Amino acid sequence: MTIIDSNRPDPVDDAAPTVGKVEISHLTKYYGANRVLDDVSLTVEPGEVVSIVGPSGSGKSTLLRTINHLETFDAGSVTVDGRYIGYERRGDTLHELREAEVLKRRAQVGLVFQNFNLFPNLTARENITIAPVSLKRLSQVEADQRAMALLQRVGLHDSEKYPAQLSGGQQQRVAIARALALDPKVLLFDEPTSALDPELVAEVLDVIRDLATVGTTLIIVTHEIGFAREVSDRVVFVEDGRIIEIGPPEQVLRNPINPRTRDFIGRVL
């Protein structure tokens, strides 16, 4: 059982409204002796679009994956609408939940990986329906109907093709539809275009732009600086596991205050 010190107050109960607020408080994580997250605190408001940028190895993806408990941590806390995803509080410590409970709570937070992670033996429709049916959220008929609607939403109309029959951009759009299938409060994107050929990037970014306009809480780790400037309410610059600068995109990406941010943006642009 993992026990993590935390100074957060007790989370709210299951009756909390579905709004999509993420609170990260004094988060610290080690890989051996290497501290990959260093006392990170960040609040993302409901419906906000936050992009996380920074050099490779800075802890961006690790931070993202702690939100839905794909990564554990060593100190601090993460909540979505006041609830822990992978832990429960007992006194002054957090104890890791059983995997079944983690899976149930993780449904609140969708994650789109950079390498798609589709099941190769399932069609596009089946990749989308497997989670809501397995978790008994929808019947097979209801899940099929929702899958078809989601595929249309992301601009795909052939639901019976297997991943190997789809382009990289199409596979990533299926992955986005799969993440939406459980109607998550928060949607996370981990470098969603990094595995794509350049000519396929735009089609995936268009889908994310659409999501950003309908009030979904989005947290996006990206190297697409122009895209981050366009869609974000705030941009977070991370280096060496720490938040170096945070603010509106016009500040962080056009007129950064911190010299390290200024150097990074100058090099990538």
Rosetta blueprint (number, residue, H / E / L):
1 M L
2 T L
3 I E
4 I E
5 D E
6 S L
7 N L
8 R L
9 P L
10 D L
11 P L
12 V L
13 D L
14 D L
15 A L
16 A L
17 P L
18 T L
19 V L
20 G L
21 K L
22 V E
23 E E
24 I E
25 S E
26 H E
27 L E
28 T E
29 K E
30 Y E
31 Y E
32 G L
33 A L
34 N E
35 R E
36 V E
37 L E
38 D E
39 D E
40 V E
41 S E
42 L E
43 T E
44 V E
45 E L
46 P L
47 G L
48 E L
49 V E
50 V E
51 S E
52 I E
53 V E
54 G L
55 P L
56 S L
57 G L
58 S L
59 G L
60 K H
61 S H
62 T H
63 L H
64 L H
65 R H
66 T H
67 I H
68 N L
69 H L
70 L L
71 E L
72 T L
73 F L
74 D L
75 A E
76 G E
77 S E
78 V E
79 T E
80 V E
81 D L
82 G L
83 R E
84 Y E
85 I L
86 G L
87 Y E
88 E E
89 R E
90 R E
91 G L
92 D L
93 T E
94 L E
95 H E
96 E E
97 L L
98 R L
99 E H
100 A H
101 E H
102 V H
103 L H
104 K H
105 R H
106 R H
107 A L
108 Q L
109 V E
110 G E
111 L E
112 V E
113 F L
114 Q L
115 N L
116 F L
117 N L
118 L L
119 F L
120 P L
121 N L
122 L L
123 T L
124 A H
125 R H
126 E H
127 N H
128 I H
129 T H
130 I H
131 A H
132 P H
133 V H
134 S H
135 L L
136 K L
137 R L
138 L L
139 S L
140 Q H
141 V H
142 E H
143 A H
144 D H
145 Q H
146 R H
147 A H
148 M H
149 A H
150 L H
151 L H
152 Q H
153 R H
154 V L
155 G L
156 L L
157 H L
158 D L
159 S L
160 E L
161 K L
162 Y L
163 P H
164 A H
165 Q H
166 L L
167 S L
168 G H
169 G H
170 Q H
171 Q H
172 Q H
173 R H
174 V H
175 A H
176 I H
177 A H
178 R H
179 A H
180 L H
181 A L
182 L L
183 D L
184 P L
185 K L
186 V E
187 L E
188 L E
189 F E
190 D E
191 E L
192 P L
193 T L
194 S L
195 A L
196 L L
197 D L
198 P H
199 E H
200 L H
201 V H
202 A H
203 E H
204 V H
205 L H
206 D H
207 V H
208 I H
209 R H
210 D H
211 L H
212 A H
213 T L
214 V L
215 G L
216 T L
217 T E
218 L E
219 I E
220 I E
221 V E
222 T L
223 H L
224 E L
225 I H
226 G H
227 F H
228 A H
229 R H
230 E H
231 V H
232 S L
233 D L
234 R E
235 V E
236 V E
237 F E
238 V E
239 E E
240 D L
241 G L
242 R E
243 I E
244 I E
245 E E
246 I E
247 G E
248 P L
249 P H
250 E H
251 Q H
252 V H
253 L H
254 R H
255 N L
256 P L
257 I L
258 N L
259 P H
260 R H
261 T H
262 R H
263 D H
264 F H
265 I H
266 G H
267 R H
268 V H
269 L L
